[in-house]
Amino acid sequence: MQNKLSWRSKLSFGMGGFGKDLVYAIVSTYFMKYLTDVRLVDPMFVAVLFVVARIWDAFNDPFMGMIVDNTRSRWGKFRPWILIGTLLNAVVLVLLYLDVDLPATQYAVYVGIMYLLWGMTYTIMDIPYWSMVPALTDNENERSQVSAIPRFFASMAWLVVGTGGLYFVKYLGNGDDVFGYSRFALAIAVVFIVTIVLTVTQTKERVVATSGTGEKTSVKGMIRVLAKNDQVLVVLGIALFFNMAYQLSNSFALYYFEYVCGVKEALYATYTGVAGIAQMGALAVFPTLAKYVNKRIVFILSTIISPIGFVALLLVGYIAPTNIILVGVCSAIVNIGIGFMLVLVTVILSEAVDYGEFKLGTRNESIVFSTQTFVVKFAGAFSGFMSAAGLKIIGFVPNEVQSAGTMMGMRVIMIVLPAILSLLCLVVYKRGYRLNDKFYHHILAVLRGEEERAPEEAVQTK
């Protein structure tokens, strides 16, 4: 077992989560609205763009994971790529929102290229960042902290962008939304670089493979790691449904509160503000909760709480759609569950890394965590496609009063679909996740050389 990880390292690692999620939040939350309502780009073009970008990521992300796992340098295999990806992604973010004066067709080509590059450069940074979690410590309590702290800072980033984003755009643009978004993106890019520099200078990997030959991973080896580690596939399914639900409700909230509830800025700021606070509260108590409550129970509660909040939000939308207090209460219920799930997904994926080394004899953090990066971006594409294509299907007209049928469609996209997707996480977990406490403790003991390997069936309990 490693010596305790210092709080300076924990907090420095967490600050990177703040910077990188500022970047992801401005794209995930505002980019589609920016294209459809500010740049007046056809929603179907946006939908197709999101799908094409994620198809490319399906090939790009695992290969980036393989590249990181094969990296050998005096600074480790994660930090060089975190820094390189951050610098590239910050530049592309600025170009994505740049105030360029181009005809409609040329602008569509420009923004399409920039969005593809944004996804690629985000991958370069995000995969090694999360891959460091199981490499920072092998202590279960510390790993819960290391998983929760960056999620806490990430929720803070979403709080800043969600509650203040529209106001920042208005203030920085002085009435010109295009210019406001451009300046807002530039400010976020600067903060992104500063926080990641703090991460790469104050943290380093401490857990290395205890088995295997140390040879570099080939393409065949990458496929073997992803195909043979059945627990990675289970976590991948959980993360997929969770991120689809989370990002769909987030990306559509602006449309819902403006066109269904009739109050955009105040209700949206309240909903996202309470969401950030609720998530940070859940993330703050998670490490303590994990010491005393079985992880399986916490997971089940997390997947049930959010759908309850969505049902409440649906009812409020009919009874008192402009009531800020009720909207805030619904947001708190939804996002307490989301906060727990954010850290749980990282924790169980880290456990899947250990299981992979136990089962296959190689430790491949970046290949495993590349699946998380791909899932997050695929879920973003799904939410973007469902939102953009859904707007087209339900007859949405920008900047106009919507019909009753259109508003009903918006309720389904914003509330009903995310609630169903949240419950699917529980179905996958109960049917497929096998790393219960007894089995996982045996895995760690074997990897540390403290126990002899026993058959899986002998150390598992239902």
Phi, psi and omega in degrees: 000140182283159171297159183299143178279131183291154178293332177298318178292318180300312183289324178294320176296318180297325180298329175299324177297327178295312182294314184289329179278340167301316180295312182294325183293318181293330178280312183293321185277318193246345190296315180295317179296321178299317181289313187283322187257334180261311180270350177058041175278142181300129181304325180292327175297318179298316180300314180295320179301314181298319181293315180300318180298320182285329174298318177298318180297331180301329177266324188287315188296310180299325179292325176294321176300319178295319179299316181295315180298333180270359182283133175230116180210167180293341179261010182090185182260350184260312190297321179301318182287327176300314182291314180299313181297323179297313181298316179293316183292325178297318178296315182294324178301316179298318180292329181297321181257012183297141180282079180261138181258095182228152172301160188306313183294315180295324179293321179299318178296315181300309185290330176296315178297315181297322181292320176298317179294324179299314179298319181294314183288330176294322177301317182303324181271318191287319181299308179293332179298305181288335178294340180287341184304304179289348180269348181278325182200151174249009177276129186298316180294317178295324180293326175297320178293313183296330177283324185281323186297310177295329176294324176298311178294325178296318177296325176297321178296315178296326176297315180297310183290320183291313183280325185255351187305309182296325179288321177298316180300315181296317182290312183291330182271346180051046180097346179256102185297323180298313180293323180296315177297321181298314180291321179299316178297320179298316180297318179294321179300320180294313179298321178304310182297316182298314183292323179289325175301321177297318180297311186287339180269343186245000179230158174204158181287141184234342180253121180239166182299137177255002180218172179091176186265347183083005179289157180289150182277130177268175176299317178299320178294322178298315179297320179296317180301316183284328184276324186272338179273090185297333181287331172297318181295323178294312179297324178300317178296317178298311182297325180297307181295320180297311182291327174300313181296311184297312185283330178295313179294322179294313186289335183263352186301321180301315179294317184299310184288332178282313190262334178266313182274335176087002179226108187278295194292313184293312181291319180296317179296321178294312182300311182286327178295312177296323178302313180297317180294317180296317178297316180296323176297315179297319180292326181292324182270348185301311182302321178290316179300320183295338179287331190245341183242136179303135183301326180297320179294317179299320180296314181299314179299320182298320183282345179267324184300312184299313177301325176300317178296321178295319178297318178298319180295323178298315180294317179299324180299334177268320187278311184213071188297338182256008181282108185296321183295313181294321177298320178295320178297315178299318179298320180297316181297312180303315192271348168295315176297318179297319180301314177296320182293326179303315181278327180298319180299318179294319181296311183289334175289324175297321177294326177294329174298312179298319179298321179298318178293320179298319186272319189254345178085006176228148181252112188233069184302313188288324176295316179296314183284345173296333177294324179293316179299317178297317181298317179299315181287324176296319178297324176296320177293318178301312181296321178294317180294313180299321180291310184291311179294323178298319178300320180293316184292320184275003174083032180293137176237117183303137172062028178229162173291132186267156178286167179298320179296320178296318179293325175296318176299322178294323177295321179296314182294317185283326192237307188293309181299313177300324179296317179295316180297324178297318180292331178295332175302317181295320179300313181295317182299311184293328183274333190236338188276121188248356186275067176290173187303316184295315181293317182294321178296324176296318179302312180298318181296321178294317181294330178275354181081019183268341180222159172275146180297134176242157177302143183304319183297333184283339184246004178263144174230147178283000000 
